[in-house]
Amino acid sequence: MAKKLPQGTKLLRAFFKDGPQQSQVATELGMCRQEFTHFLSGRRVPNLKKALLLEKRTGIPVSAWMS
């Protein structure tokens, strides 16, 4: 059975469809590209501090990562 992805992962993927480069945003937020890729794949969810940074940059609410 496939793992259910957090809503934040789905929204983050949609943000990058026609938007900025993933590596650019990761750098802006002070994250390494690999960590950012884990958030995009759904392997990991950001901690509160990183979720707040993502919310500020992408508009994805922190609550979207809590599912």
Contacts in CASP RR format, 6 or more apart in sequence:
PFRMAT RR
TARGET T0000
AUTHOR 0000-0000-0000
METHOD contacts of the structure
MODEL  1
MAKKLPQGTKLLRAFFKDGPQQSQVATELGMCRQEFTHFLSGRRVPNLKK
ALLLEKRTGIPVSAWMS
3 42 0 8 1.000
4 67 0 8 1.000
5 42 0 8 1.000
6 42 0 8 1.000
6 45 0 8 1.000
6 64 0 8 1.000
6 65 0 8 1.000
6 66 0 8 1.000
6 67 0 8 1.000
7 64 0 8 1.000
7 65 0 8 1.000
7 67 0 8 1.000
8 45 0 8 1.000
8 60 0 8 1.000
8 64 0 8 1.000
8 65 0 8 1.000
8 67 0 8 1.000
9 39 0 8 1.000
9 40 0 8 1.000
9 41 0 8 1.000
9 42 0 8 1.000
9 45 0 8 1.000
11 58 0 8 1.000
11 60 0 8 1.000
11 64 0 8 1.000
12 39 0 8 1.000
12 40 0 8 1.000
12 54 0 8 1.000
12 58 0 8 1.000
12 60 0 8 1.000
13 40 0 8 1.000
15 58 0 8 1.000
15 60 0 8 1.000
16 22 0 8 1.000
16 25 0 8 1.000
16 40 0 8 1.000
22 33 0 8 1.000
22 36 0 8 1.000
22 37 0 8 1.000
22 40 0 8 1.000
23 33 0 8 1.000
23 36 0 8 1.000
25 36 0 8 1.000
25 57 0 8 1.000
25 58 0 8 1.000
26 32 0 8 1.000
26 33 0 8 1.000
26 35 0 8 1.000
26 36 0 8 1.000
28 57 0 8 1.000
29 36 0 8 1.000
29 50 0 8 1.000
29 53 0 8 1.000
29 54 0 8 1.000
29 57 0 8 1.000
30 53 0 8 1.000
31 50 0 8 1.000
35 44 0 8 1.000
38 44 0 8 1.000
39 45 0 8 1.000
39 46 0 8 1.000
39 50 0 8 1.000
39 54 0 8 1.000
45 51 0 8 1.000
45 65 0 8 1.000
46 53 0 8 1.000
46 54 0 8 1.000
46 65 0 8 1.000
48 62 0 8 1.000
51 62 0 8 1.000
51 65 0 8 1.000
52 62 0 8 1.000
54 60 0 8 1.000
55 61 0 8 1.000
55 62 0 8 1.000
END
